[in-house]
Amino acid sequence: MRGILVTVSTAVRGLTAAALTAAAVTASVAVPASAADHRAPRPSVQISRVQADSPGRDDRSTRSLNAEWVEITNTTRKTVNLNGWTLSDQDGHTYTFHHYRLDGRSTVRVHTGTGRDARHDLYQDRRAYVWNNSFDTATLRNEHHRFVDSRFWGHRHH
């Protein structure tokens, strides 16, 4: 009788181990890699850098206003049409991209002041600063007003 119990016990353990192994293999195949990684993927077009505090005195000169900027980078190889996309701050100042295509693996710098738009530099044509030096959030939305990316800096004093 004891020999039978050992054989049944060994068989049950073997089947249990096989079932657990099969379940683990099935789970690893059935769950996509993105489900295992809980971080949101970085967007293909993103806010890559911000210079909210232009160097020198804040005198509202064209030079000072244009030293305040936000960089938008396309991390893919394909050109992205930014027509109708918006870049805004916490206070609702909004810049809308018009007829602009961002090449693949390329960056455009959106300056606050006035200037002549070019391939890598766009101008909001404002005569006042947009980005708060100590804290703010730059938010990028697509032509359907859907969130694409944001960049926050500083901390708000209450």
C-alpha positions as CSV (number, residue, x, y, z in Angstrom):
1,M,0.0,0.0,0.0
2,R,2.8,2.3,0.9
3,G,4.4,1.8,-2.6
4,I,1.2,2.7,-4.3
5,L,0.9,6.0,-2.3
6,V,4.4,7.0,-3.2
7,T,3.8,6.3,-6.9
8,V,0.5,8.2,-6.8
9,S,2.1,11.1,-4.9
10,T,5.0,11.2,-7.3
11,A,2.6,11.2,-10.3
12,V,0.5,14.0,-8.8
13,R,3.6,16.1,-8.2
14,G,4.8,15.5,-11.8
15,L,1.4,16.4,-13.2
16,T,1.1,19.5,-11.0
17,A,4.6,20.7,-12.1
18,A,3.7,20.0,-15.8
19,A,0.5,22.0,-15.4
20,L,2.2,24.9,-13.8
21,T,4.9,25.0,-16.5
22,A,2.2,24.9,-19.2
23,A,0.3,27.7,-17.5
24,A,3.5,29.8,-17.3
25,V,4.4,29.3,-20.9
26,T,0.8,30.0,-22.0
27,A,0.7,33.2,-19.9
28,S,4.0,34.4,-21.3
29,V,2.8,33.8,-24.9
30,A,-0.7,35.2,-24.3
31,V,0.4,38.5,-22.6
32,P,1.9,41.0,-25.0
33,A,5.1,42.7,-23.9
34,S,3.3,46.0,-23.7
35,A,1.0,44.7,-21.1
36,A,3.9,43.6,-18.9
37,D,5.4,47.1,-19.1
38,H,3.0,49.5,-17.4
39,R,4.8,52.6,-18.5
40,A,3.1,54.5,-21.3
41,P,5.1,54.5,-24.5
42,R,6.8,57.8,-25.5
43,P,4.9,59.5,-28.4
44,S,6.6,59.5,-31.8
45,V,6.4,63.4,-31.7
46,Q,7.3,64.8,-28.4
47,I,8.4,67.9,-26.5
48,S,12.1,67.3,-26.2
49,R,13.4,70.5,-24.6
50,V,12.1,73.8,-23.2
51,Q,13.9,77.0,-22.5
52,A,11.3,79.0,-20.5
53,D,13.7,81.5,-19.0
54,S,15.5,83.4,-21.7
55,P,19.1,84.3,-20.8
56,G,19.7,87.9,-19.7
57,R,17.2,90.6,-18.9
58,D,13.5,90.1,-19.6
59,D,13.1,93.2,-21.6
60,R,10.6,92.0,-24.2
61,S,13.1,92.6,-27.0
62,T,12.9,90.3,-30.1
63,R,16.2,88.7,-29.1
64,S,14.9,88.0,-25.5
65,L,11.5,86.7,-26.7
66,N,13.1,84.4,-29.2
67,A,15.5,83.0,-26.6
68,E,12.3,81.5,-25.0
69,W,11.4,78.4,-26.9
70,V,10.1,74.8,-27.0
71,E,11.6,72.1,-29.1
72,I,9.4,69.4,-30.7
73,T,11.1,66.3,-32.0
74,N,9.9,63.6,-34.4
75,T,11.5,60.4,-33.3
76,T,10.3,58.3,-36.2
77,R,11.7,58.1,-39.7
78,K,8.5,59.3,-41.3
79,T,7.5,62.9,-41.9
80,V,4.6,64.0,-39.7
81,N,2.2,66.7,-40.8
82,L,1.7,69.1,-37.8
83,N,-0.9,71.2,-39.5
84,G,-3.6,72.1,-36.9
85,W,-1.5,70.8,-33.9
86,T,-1.3,73.1,-30.9
87,L,1.3,73.9,-28.3
88,S,-0.1,75.6,-25.2
89,D,0.9,76.7,-21.7
90,Q,-1.1,76.4,-18.4
91,D,-2.6,79.9,-18.9
92,G,-4.1,78.9,-22.2
93,H,-1.6,80.7,-24.5
94,T,-1.8,78.6,-27.7
95,Y,0.3,78.4,-30.8
96,T,-1.2,76.5,-33.8
97,F,1.0,74.9,-36.4
98,H,0.0,75.9,-39.9
99,H,1.2,74.1,-43.0
100,Y,4.2,72.6,-41.3
101,R,5.7,69.1,-41.8
102,L,8.3,67.8,-39.4
103,D,10.8,65.5,-41.1
104,G,11.7,62.2,-39.6
105,R,14.3,62.2,-36.9
106,S,14.1,66.0,-36.9
107,T,13.5,68.8,-34.4
108,V,11.8,72.2,-34.7
109,R,12.2,75.0,-32.2
110,V,9.1,77.1,-31.6
111,H,10.2,80.6,-30.5
112,T,7.9,83.0,-28.6
113,G,8.8,86.2,-30.5
114,T,8.7,87.3,-34.1
115,G,10.7,86.0,-37.0
116,R,10.7,84.3,-40.3
117,D,9.6,80.7,-40.1
118,A,12.1,78.2,-41.4
119,R,12.6,74.4,-41.5
120,H,13.9,74.2,-37.9
121,D,12.6,77.4,-36.4
122,L,9.0,78.6,-36.1
123,Y,7.8,81.8,-34.4
124,Q,4.7,82.5,-32.4
125,D,4.9,86.3,-33.3
126,R,4.2,87.4,-29.8
127,R,5.3,90.5,-28.1
128,A,5.1,89.1,-24.5
129,Y,6.6,86.1,-22.8
130,V,4.5,82.9,-22.7
131,W,6.3,80.4,-20.6
132,N,6.5,81.0,-16.8
133,N,10.1,80.9,-15.7
134,S,9.5,79.2,-12.3
135,F,6.8,76.7,-13.2
136,D,4.6,75.8,-16.2
137,T,3.5,73.0,-18.5
138,A,3.9,72.9,-22.2
139,T,1.3,70.7,-23.8
140,L,1.2,69.4,-27.4
141,R,-2.0,68.3,-29.0
142,N,-2.7,66.9,-32.5
143,E,-5.2,68.3,-35.0
144,H,-8.0,66.4,-33.3
145,H,-7.2,68.1,-30.0
146,R,-5.9,64.8,-28.6
147,F,-3.1,64.9,-26.1
148,V,0.3,64.0,-27.6
149,D,2.9,65.0,-25.0
150,S,3.6,67.5,-22.2
151,R,6.6,68.8,-20.3
152,F,6.3,70.3,-16.8
153,W,9.0,72.3,-14.9
154,G,9.3,73.9,-11.5
155,H,6.8,73.8,-8.7
156,R,3.9,76.1,-8.0
157,H,3.9,78.1,-4.8
158,H,0.5,78.3,-3.2
